[in-house]
């Protein structure tokens, strides 16, 4: 009786998270190849307005820091990650680490997408999820790592 409810909930949540993950990856792939140059500003065809676009001394925009630079987010954005993960902890304990990791990935990518489409940055600095959650909500982080049976959340991110 209770098994059917969990199975139904699992399928619905799993499907929704899978779709969210696929959408996030697709959007990230489409946005991941942005270069500072001719393709970005659609309204101006000529590069003669060099006041804002050609300040590419490092070639980096706020969404794409120099390689090796750790991802940092505001406290409110960090709290959003905690708020997304915390309600899922009991499900992860019941579902087990395999399904929980899928849910973790969907949740992290959804959070990253909502906050400036920083999915690529998160994947480039997977440890950022652990740093952010350890600083903002260490208890939720510890419970997530335990429920997913991982050494760190970074180890579960794809």
Beta strands, then each sheet from edge to edge (+ up, - down):
end
